[in-house]
């Protein structure tokens, strides 16, 4: 019961302290209601090993941070709920003895008998008067959770070992996330990083301690329009401005209109003069024809060096196909899709400036020290290479007419390009990694899913300074033996004799568990969000992942 902290965050030498701590607790805590001395002793030992760091030896918790277990109305009010929390964890806000607590508690890796002993002890210690719990009760409740057996919880609790960091760096696990994290944002100082989960929840992370606290709840701010009977809202964009306002970008299919629409909404919090950003409200909204099969929609937002907010709005088709659903628009791409927008954060009703087209799915972009914008791009279901692009205003990057540097059509239904339309090629990969196989590739292995990207400044060693780091989420279309991605790559860009960028690509970390975003915060520190735990294509997305820190040695 590692409390409103995440599993594995505290790596204590508990075994060496166990008997000392047990002695300090004394036998008074064993005067529990309606249980045997033997069961109480087992439960007390499990409490020491799993719970006391957060909830304290006397069960009083930490005011404002970790809720009390001693004389806890929340604990005693619902026996099945207490069992369920230990078996599958808890996130979100709760009220204990009239006070609010918000955080994340992971499941506890105990079998049915262990959960029963621990809860029996806690429910009878420190003045609590709860009745004992049996292992059969735990088994029954556990069977209805996301981990229906102890063996399922054990399998889900396994995290892959950390890969070896490159020379001159350290690598550590900062925190294990309560659900799938998709984005990170901060003021760059390294004290606080905000984490966006795919359901829209936002958490505050203190990287130094690994302390995690929820600050925004999706169900409180996401705006479900009246009459919209559409599907779930997908939340994939997060940015923080110089007034400490968070911007959160979401997509929601709107089935109340015909043809079905994709509604893009960017929420903005109030400026945070002190404390955390709060009270997000819709700031920008636009709709365009959706698609039940694809619609990448709004997938990234970031502030450029000009102070404007840039937004990558992906394609609504795989490659301009019409589809067969009469409720869906049959005209392929539209003006607002497969493009990058620019929005003025000083405006209360910003207008879209569409700066670049033909970009199928720019999941990540950033700027170098020259102010040049570099973006990753995911390719089609066809086996075209994934792309790294220099984004320039007014340019067209090929989609849906051309992929990578292919001159052949990806599909028979791929449309012919309009007469006179010129395409800008992706950056050539000159090796040695990322898909290079003796000749340039434009730019990465097919289906390797390049994601978040950052530019490294003078805080990094000479071999990294002035280069880019980018994540690759890993493939899911090819067969399990075709494991591409699951890594962090370095891209060093240099212009050739024609004045075009070429990239030297080098693997920095591999394998990683579905790395989806990368973020700089603090001097010489890089944070990597692992979406889940699978490090190859044979593994499913599975349970949520973690945040890693790659830091320069000092």
N, C-alpha and C positions, 0 to 999 in steps of 0.2 A: 504494500500500500504506500507507494512512493509519493502519494499525495498530489497536490497541484503542481507537481514538477514532473519531468519526463523520465521514463524508465532508462536507467543506465547513466543518467546525468551525474549522479554522485557515486564515485568509485571509492568507497571507503574500505579501510582495512577492518571491517566489522568483526571478522573472526578473532583478531587479536584483542579487540576491545570487549568482546561479547560477555565474558564472565564478570569483568569489572562493572559494566553497565547493568548487567542482571543484578549484581549485588546492590547497586545504588537504588534500583527499583524496589528492592526488598520484597518481603512476602505479603505486605499489606495489600498490594495490587492483586494478590491472588484470592482475596476474600470476595469472590465473585458469586453472583446469584445463580444458584441451581446448576452447578457443574462440578465435576470431580477435580481433585487436586492435580491429577495426572493430565487431564485435558487442559486445565488452566496453565500448567507449566509449559506444555507444548505450544499453546497459543502465545504465551508471553515470549518465548524464544523466537517465534516467527515474527512477532511484532518488533522485537529488537532488530532483527535482520532486515526487515522490509519497510518499517513504518516510522520509527522513532525520530529519524533525522528531520522529518517535516512536522510530524504531529507531537513531537517531544515525548520525553519519558513519562510525563504525567498526563499525557493525552490532551493538553490544553492548546496545542497548535501554536501558530504564530499569528498575532493579531494582524488582520488585513491581508494576510498572505496564505496561510494554511489553516483550514478550519479545525476547530476543536473536535475531538472524539469524546472527551469527558463531558457527561451530561448533555450530549448532543441530541437535540430534537430531530434533526435530519437523519441521524443514524438509527434512532430507535423507532421512528415513525413507520418504517416500511422495511421489514426483514428481507423480502425478496429483492428489493432495490439495492440493499447493501451487498447481497450476494452477487447481483448482476454487475455492480460497479467493480468488484474485485475480479470478476471473470472476464469482463470486456472493457473496463476502463470507463472514464467519464470526462466529458468536455462541456464547457459552457458555464453559465452562471447558476449558482445555487444559493439558498438562504439557510444559514445555520444559526440558530438561537437569535434570530432577528437581524443578522448581519449578512451582507452579500460577499460572496467569494467567487472569483472567476479564474479559471486556469485549466489545466489538463492533468488528469491522473491516468496513468496507463494501467492495463490489467496486471495482476500479480501472478507470477509464474508459480502457482501452487496447485497441487492436485485437489480433488474434492475434499479429502480428509483434512488437508492443510488449511484450505479456506474455512472449513467448518471450525477447526480449532482456533484459528486466528480471530474469526468473528465472534465465537463464543467467549473468548477471553475479553475482547474489546467491549462487547455488549454487557459484560458483567463487572468490568473494572471501573475505578475512579468514581464510584457512586452510580454508575449505570445499572439499570435493573432489567435488561433485556434477557429473554430466555435463551437457552443454548440452541445451537444450530447443528443439524446432523449432516453427514456427508451425503445422505440420500437427498436431502433438501437442496444441497448445492448442485448435485448432479442434475436434478430436475430443472432448476433455474438455468444452469449453464447450457443445457440442451437447447434453450430458446435464444441464446446469444449469438453473436457473430462468430464465436469460437465454440462450437457446440460440445467439444470434448477438450480435456486437458491436453491431449496430444495435438489437437488443432491449434491451441494457444501456443504450445511449445514451438511448433513449426513456424507460426506467424511471428514469434518473438526473436527469431534468428536474424541477425544483421550480418551482411558480408564483412569480412575483414577489410580494414583499410588498405588500399594499395600503398606502395612505397612512394614517398614524396620525391621530387627531383632534388638534386644536390642544391644546398643552400636554402632549403625550405623545410618546415615542419608541417605535419598534417594531423589534425585532431577532430574528433567528433564533438560538436558543440552541444547539440540537442537533438532529440528524437521528436519528430513533429506529431501532433495529435491526429492530423489527417493530411491528405495530399497537399503539399505546398507547391504553388506554381510560380510565385514571384517574390522578390525581395526589394525593399526600398529603404533609404536612409538619407541622413544629411551628410554622410561620408566621414563623420568624425569617429565612428567605431563604437560609440557608447550604446546606441540603440539601433536595431534593425527591425523593420516591420515586415511581417510575413503574411502573404495573401494565400489563403487556401481556396481550392477550386470551387467550393460552395459559396464563397464570398466572405467567410469569417476572416478577421484580421487579428493577428497576434503581435505582441511586442516582445522582442528577444533582447536580453542583455548578453552579448557574446562572451563577456568575461566570466560570468557565472553560469550561463546556460539557463537562467531564470526566464520562464515563458509565462506571459499573461495575456489573456484575450481582452481586446479593447473594442472590437466592433463585431456585432452579431448580424449575420446575413438576414435573418428573418425580421430584423428590426428596421433595416434600411432599404433592402431591395424592393423595388416598386412593381408590384404585380398589378397591371392595369385592369380596370373593370371590364369584364366581357372577354378577357383574354383567357382562353382555355388551353393555351399552348403548353409546351413541355418545360423542362427545367431551365433555370437561368445558369449560363456558363460565365464565370468571372475569371478573366485571364490577364488583366492589365492593372499595374500598380505603379504610381509615381508620387514623389514628394517634392513640393516646391519650396522656395526660400522663405515662405511664410509658415512653413510646417503644416501645409494643407495636403492631405492625401487625396489622390485622384484614383478612382477605382472604375475600371471599364468592364461592362457586362454585355452579354448577348442573350436575347430571349426570343424564341420562336413565337410568333403571334398567329395562332390558328383562327382567331376571330375574324380575320380579314381574308379575302381572296383576291389575288393569289396570296398564299401564306407569306408573311413578312418576317424578316429578322430585325428586331428592334435593338439598336445599339444605344446604351445609356452610359454616360460617364458621370459618376457621383463625385462630389467634392465635399470635404469636411470643412468645418470652420477653422480659421487660423488658430494655432495652438501656441499662445504666448507662454504658457506653462502647462506641463502635463502632456497628455497624448492628444492627437487629433480626434475629434468627436463630431457627432451629429451630421453624418453625410447626407446630402440632398442631391437630387438630379441637377446637374449643371448643363449637360449637353445631351441631346437626344436626336436620333434620326432613324428612319426605317427604310428598308429597300427589300425587294423580293428575296425570300428565303429559299431554302431547299431542304427537304427532309433527309437527304443523304449526305450532304457535304457541309456547306456554310462554315468556313473557318471563322469568319466574322472578325471582330475586334480582338486581336491577340497580343498586342504590345503597345504600351504608351511610355514615352520618356521625354524629358525636357532636353532640348538642344542648346547649343552654346548661345543662340540668339534669344533664349528665354521663352520660346514658344513650345507648346506641347505637340509632339509628333505622335501620330497614331497609325499603326499598321493594321489595315482592314483587309483581310484575306479574301480568297475567291469563294464564290457560292457554288462552284462546280469543280469536278476533277479536271476537266479539260473542255468546258463549254458545251457539254452534252445536254440535250433537252430533257431527258428522263421521261417516265411514263405516267407520272401522277398528274391528273388533270387539275388538282388543287395547287400545283406549283407552277410558277412562271417558267415558260418554255424557251425563253430567249437567250439563255446563256448568261454571260457576265453583263453587268451594268456599270454605269459610270463610277459609282462609289465603291465597287468591289475591286479586289486585286490591285490595291493602290496604297499609297502612304499620304495621309492627310497632315495638315498643319493647322493648329487651333491657337487662338490668342487667349491666354489665361487671364488677361486683364478685362476681357469682355464677359458680361453676364449672359449674352446670347451669341456665342462665337459662330462664325461662318466657316465652312469647310474650304480650305485651300488645298486642292488635290495636286501635290507636287510631283508625283511619279506614278506611272502605271505599269501594268504587266508583271506585277509581283505576286505570285500565287499565295504566299503565306510567309510574311516576314515576322517570324516569331521573336527575333531579337535584333536590335540595332543599337549602335552607339557612335561616338564621334572621336576622332583622333585629335592630336594637338594642332592640326592644321584646320580643324573645323569640318573635315570630310566625314560624311555619314557612311558607315559600313553596316550592311544588314545580312543576316542569314535568311535562307529561304528553303522551304520544304517542297520537294517535287511531287509529281503525280503518282498514281498507282502504277503506271508504266515505269520501267526501270531506268529512267533518266537520272543523271547525277543531281544531287542536291547542290545548292548554290551559295556563294558568298559574293555580294554585289556592292560596288561603289554607287551609292544612290546620289544622283544629281537631278536637280530640278528640271522638269520637262522631258526627261528621258523615259523610254519604254523598254521594259526588260523581258519582253517576249511572250509572256502568258496571255492567252491560251494558245498562241500560234506556234511558239518555239520553246523548247526546253533545253537548258544547258547550252551547249554549242551544237546540238543536233541540227542537221539539215533535213532529216526525214521527219515525217509527222509521227507524233506519239501514238495516235489512234487514227483509224479510218475516218472517224467523224471530226477530227481536228479541223477547224475552219482555215481557209486561206487568209493570209494577212491582207489587210487593206492595202491598196496600191500606194507606194511611197512611204509606208511606215518603216522606220529604221529601228533596229533592236540594238540594245547595249548588251554585250556578252558578259557573263559572270567572270570573276577573277580566276585565272588559271592556277591550279595546284601543281607546283613543280616538285612536290615530294618533300621528304620521303614517306610521309604518312597520310592518313585521311582518305585513302582511295587511290593514291598514286601507284602506278604499276609500270614504271619504265617510260611513260609518256604522260604529258599533262592531261589532267582531268578538270572539268569545269563544274564543280569544285570538289565535291566529296562523294563517297560511296552512295549509290542509290539507297534510299530508305533509311539512311543513318540519322535523319531528323536533327539537324543543327538547331540549337535553341538560343539561350541567352549568350550575350557577348559583351566583353569589357575591353577597354584600352588601358594599358599599363603605363604609368607615369614614372617619374624619377625616383619614386620610393622603392623601385625594384632593381635587382641586379642588372648589369649591362646586357646580359644575354636575353633579358626579358623586357627591358625598358623600350618603350616605343613599339611594342608588339600587341597583338590581340589574343585574348583567351576566349574560347567558346566551348559550350557544352554540346554534346550530341546524345540525344535521348535514347537512341538505339532503335533498331528496326523492329517491325511487327508484321510485315507483309511477307518477307522471304521465309524460307524454311529455317528451323532451329539451328541448323549448322552454319547458316550465313549470319554470323554475329558481327554486325557492323555498328559502330557507335559505342554507347556505354562508356564514354570517355570525355576527357577535357583536353582540347587541342590548343596549341599555340600557332598563330598565323603571323608571319613576318612579311609585310608587304613591301615590295620594291618595284619601281617602274622599269619597264624594259625599253629597248631602243625606239619603240613606237609610242612611248609615253603611256603605256597601259600597265596597270598593276598586275604583278604576279605574286604568288604567295608560296613561301616555304612553310610547309605544315609539319609540325612535330607533336607527337603524343606527350602530354604532361602527366596525366593520371589515367590509369585503366587497370581493372574494370571498376566502374562506378554503378550505383543502383539507379538507373534511369535518371541521370542528371538533366535537369530541366532549365535551371537558371544559374547565373553566376553574377556576383555583385562585389564591388569594392567598397570597403568601409574601414577607416583607420589606416594608419601608416603601414604599407607593405602587407596588407591582409586581404585575402580573397575568400569570399564565402560561396559555397556551392550548395544548391538545393537538390537533394536526391528526392525525386518524386515518390519512388517506392524502393524496393530492395533487390529486385531481380537484376542480375548483372549479365544476363545473356537472353537470347530470344526464346529459349525454352521455358523461361519463367513467366508467370502471369504478372500483371501489375501488382496485385496483392496488397498487403497492408502498407500504410504510409511509411515515408522514409525519414530523412534526417538532414541537418545542416552541418556541413563540414567547413573547417577553416584551414586554408593553405596560407602559411605565413612565412615571411622572410626571416631567416635566422639572424639574430643580432648578437 
